[in-house]
Amino acid sequence: MGKSLKWGEHPAVLVVDFSLGFTDPSFSLGCDLSDEVAATGRLLAAARAIGAPVIFTTQIFDETHPGSALWRQKGSSLGELLPGSRWAELDPELSRQPDEPVIAKLGASALFETDGLSLLQDAGADTVLVCGATTSGCVRASVVDLLQSGLAPIVVTDCVGDRAASQHEASLVDMAAKYADLVTSDVALDYLRESAWAARSAGRA
């Protein structure tokens, strides 16, 4: 285990749950992820400059969904992540663009009962740079589903965060061993600049 994946030439950027419910420490589920959000912002700027696909997710609660009801038993604050609430809104520091999809998800994974996979496939992505929160929860779940769906996941380590350092670090080790490659944002930026999207943007393809 732990070998490197083969990266494709058409990466997308997936930002998992960098909503205010997770990035605002004043909310019970939130913590200070300002550095991770800032690093993600730089990655998004590079992706937008070359026309690489960008997709966001936000966690929402639906009391009629059996999974949501059970999940709330583990954490009652999840019930405040209602559609249209402040806590379900993306962190404004990400400067989401009008043409960038936002997936409102009920489960941990960005691909669970969503159109996330079809959005990535329709955009021509073969590899996914994963950012967001939390490393041990929705990021990890999304990474597992990406791999199982045939898209190579790359976790950008300074663009993901968690409430506890121990959970964050253990999850990175686990994902590197089983499901994903791990890189810093500097490496991810270089990868974007060398991708087919960059070549097309520059008129070289």
TORPAFI-525298 format. One record per residue (C-alpha): x negated, y, z negated; residue in three letters. Coordinates in nm, 2 decimals. Example, Ala and Ser with C-alpha at 12.3 -4.5 7.8 and 13.67 -1.06 7.14 Angstrom:
     xx     yy     zz  aa
  -1.23  -0.45  -0.78 Ala
  -1.37  -0.11  -0.71 Ser
This chain:
     xx     yy     zz  aa
   0.00   0.00   0.00 Met
  -0.10   0.36   0.03 Gly
  -0.22   0.36   0.39 Lys
  -0.16   0.67   0.61 Ser
   0.14   0.71   0.84 Leu
   0.11   0.80   1.20 Lys
   0.22   1.16   1.25 Trp
   0.42   1.26   1.55 Gly
   0.39   1.57   1.76 Glu
   0.73   1.71   1.68 His
   0.75   1.79   1.30 Pro
   1.05   1.95   1.13 Ala
   1.06   2.12   0.79 Val
   1.31   1.99   0.54 Leu
   1.37   2.21   0.23 Val
   1.55   2.01  -0.03 Val
   1.76   2.19  -0.29 Asp
   1.56   2.51  -0.33 Phe
   1.89   2.66  -0.45 Ser
   1.92   2.90  -0.74 Leu
   2.05   2.62  -0.95 Gly
   1.70   2.47  -0.94 Phe
   1.48   2.77  -0.89 Thr
   1.63   3.00  -1.15 Asp
   1.51   2.92  -1.50 Pro
   1.82   3.08  -1.66 Ser
   2.03   2.79  -1.54 Phe
   2.01   2.47  -1.74 Ser
   1.89   2.26  -1.43 Leu
   1.64   2.53  -1.32 Gly
   1.28   2.59  -1.38 Cys
   1.01   2.83  -1.26 Asp
   0.93   2.72  -0.91 Leu
   0.82   3.07  -0.78 Ser
   0.49   2.94  -0.66 Asp
   0.64   2.65  -0.48 Glu
   0.91   2.87  -0.32 Val
   0.64   3.12  -0.21 Ala
   0.43   2.84  -0.05 Ala
   0.74   2.70   0.12 Thr
   0.81   3.05   0.26 Gly
   0.47   3.06   0.42 Arg
   0.53   2.72   0.58 Leu
   0.87   2.83   0.71 Leu
   0.73   3.14   0.86 Ala
   0.48   2.93   1.06 Ala
   0.75   2.68   1.17 Ala
   0.98   2.97   1.28 Arg
   0.69   3.12   1.48 Ala
   0.66   2.81   1.70 Ile
   1.02   2.71   1.71 Gly
   0.99   2.40   1.49 Ala
   1.32   2.28   1.34 Pro
   1.40   2.39   0.99 Val
   1.68   2.24   0.78 Ile
   1.79   2.32   0.42 Phe
   1.99   2.13   0.17 Thr
   2.19   2.24  -0.13 Thr
   2.33   2.01  -0.40 Gln
   2.70   2.05  -0.47 Ile
   2.95   1.89  -0.70 Phe
   3.29   1.74  -0.59 Asp
   3.49   1.59  -0.87 Glu
   3.69   1.38  -0.62 Thr
   3.38   1.20  -0.51 His
   3.31   0.89  -0.73 Pro
   2.93   0.94  -0.71 Gly
   2.96   1.30  -0.82 Ser
   3.18   1.20  -1.12 Ala
   2.93   0.94  -1.23 Leu
   2.63   1.17  -1.18 Trp
   2.79   1.43  -1.40 Arg
   2.80   1.18  -1.68 Gln
   2.42   1.19  -1.67 Lys
   2.40   1.57  -1.65 Gly
   2.71   1.79  -1.72 Ser
   2.55   2.10  -1.57 Ser
   2.58   1.93  -1.22 Leu
   2.95   2.03  -1.25 Gly
   2.85   2.39  -1.21 Glu
   2.70   2.33  -0.86 Leu
   3.03   2.41  -0.69 Leu
   3.06   2.51  -0.33 Pro
   3.04   2.89  -0.30 Gly
   2.89   2.93  -0.65 Ser
   2.58   3.13  -0.71 Arg
   2.39   2.82  -0.82 Trp
   2.46   2.65  -0.49 Ala
   2.31   2.94  -0.29 Glu
   1.96   2.90  -0.14 Leu
   1.68   3.10  -0.31 Asp
   1.68   3.43  -0.12 Pro
   1.30   3.42  -0.11 Glu
   1.32   3.15   0.16 Leu
   1.48   3.40   0.40 Ser
   1.70   3.14   0.57 Arg
   1.78   3.23   0.93 Gln
   2.13   3.21   1.08 Pro
   2.05   2.93   1.31 Asp
   1.89   2.71   1.04 Glu
   2.14   2.44   0.92 Pro
   2.23   2.41   0.55 Val
   2.34   2.06   0.44 Ile
   2.57   2.06   0.14 Ala
   2.50   1.72  -0.01 Lys
   2.68   1.52  -0.28 Leu
   2.40   1.27  -0.34 Gly
   2.03   1.28  -0.41 Ala
   1.91   1.22  -0.05 Ser
   1.94   1.47   0.22 Ala
   2.06   1.18   0.44 Leu
   2.32   1.03   0.21 Phe
   2.66   1.08   0.37 Glu
   2.54   1.39   0.56 Thr
   2.45   1.48   0.92 Asp
   2.09   1.52   0.81 Gly
   1.95   1.24   1.02 Leu
   2.15   1.34   1.33 Ser
   2.03   1.70   1.29 Leu
   1.67   1.59   1.28 Leu
   1.71   1.35   1.57 Gln
   1.90   1.59   1.79 Asp
   1.62   1.85   1.72 Ala
   1.37   1.60   1.86 Gly
   1.18   1.56   1.53 Ala
   0.96   1.25   1.47 Asp
   0.79   1.37   1.15 Thr
   0.93   1.57   0.86 Val
   0.74   1.80   0.63 Leu
   0.93   1.78   0.30 Val
   0.95   2.07   0.05 Cys
   1.19   2.13  -0.24 Gly
   1.32   2.01  -0.58 Ala
   1.30   1.80  -0.77 Thr
   1.00   1.59  -0.68 Thr
   1.13   1.29  -0.89 Ser
   1.49   1.32  -0.78 Gly
   1.62   1.46  -0.45 Cys
   1.28   1.50  -0.28 Val
   1.19   1.14  -0.36 Arg
   1.53   1.01  -0.25 Ala
   1.51   1.20   0.08 Ser
   1.16   1.07   0.15 Val
   1.27   0.71   0.10 Val
   1.57   0.76   0.34 Asp
   1.35   0.94   0.60 Leu
   1.11   0.65   0.61 Leu
   1.39   0.39   0.63 Gln
   1.54   0.59   0.92 Ser
   1.22   0.59   1.12 Gly
   1.10   0.95   1.06 Leu
   0.76   0.99   0.90 Ala
   0.78   1.19   0.58 Pro
   0.50   1.42   0.47 Ile
   0.54   1.57   0.12 Val
   0.38   1.91   0.10 Val
   0.25   1.89  -0.26 Thr
   0.24   2.26  -0.34 Asp
   0.59   2.31  -0.19 Cys
   0.76   2.06  -0.42 Val
   0.83   2.09  -0.80 Gly
   1.00   1.94  -1.10 Asp
   1.10   2.03  -1.45 Arg
   0.83   1.81  -1.60 Ala
   0.48   1.78  -1.48 Ala
   0.47   1.41  -1.58 Ser
   0.77   1.33  -1.36 Gln
   0.62   1.54  -1.07 His
   0.28   1.37  -1.08 Glu
   0.41   1.02  -1.12 Ala
   0.65   1.07  -0.83 Ser
   0.38   1.20  -0.60 Leu
   0.17   0.89  -0.68 Val
   0.46   0.66  -0.61 Asp
   0.56   0.83  -0.28 Met
   0.20   0.82  -0.16 Ala
   0.17   0.45  -0.24 Ala
   0.50   0.35  -0.07 Lys
   0.68   0.60   0.13 Tyr
   0.50   0.92   0.25 Ala
   0.18   1.10   0.31 Asp
   0.08   1.38   0.08 Leu
  -0.08   1.71   0.21 Val
  -0.13   2.06   0.09 Thr
   0.04   2.35   0.26 Ser
  -0.29   2.45   0.43 Asp
  -0.30   2.11   0.60 Val
   0.07   2.13   0.69 Ala
   0.01   2.47   0.84 Leu
  -0.27   2.34   1.06 Asp
  -0.05   2.05   1.16 Tyr
   0.23   2.28   1.27 Leu
  -0.02   2.50   1.47 Arg
  -0.14   2.19   1.65 Glu
   0.20   2.04   1.72 Ser
   0.38   2.01   2.05 Ala
   0.61   2.29   1.93 Trp
   0.31   2.53   1.91 Ala
   0.19   2.42   2.25 Ala
   0.54   2.48   2.40 Arg
   0.56   2.82   2.23 Ser
   0.23   2.92   2.37 Ala
   0.33   2.80   2.72 Gly
   0.08   2.52   2.72 Arg
   0.34   2.24   2.76 Ala
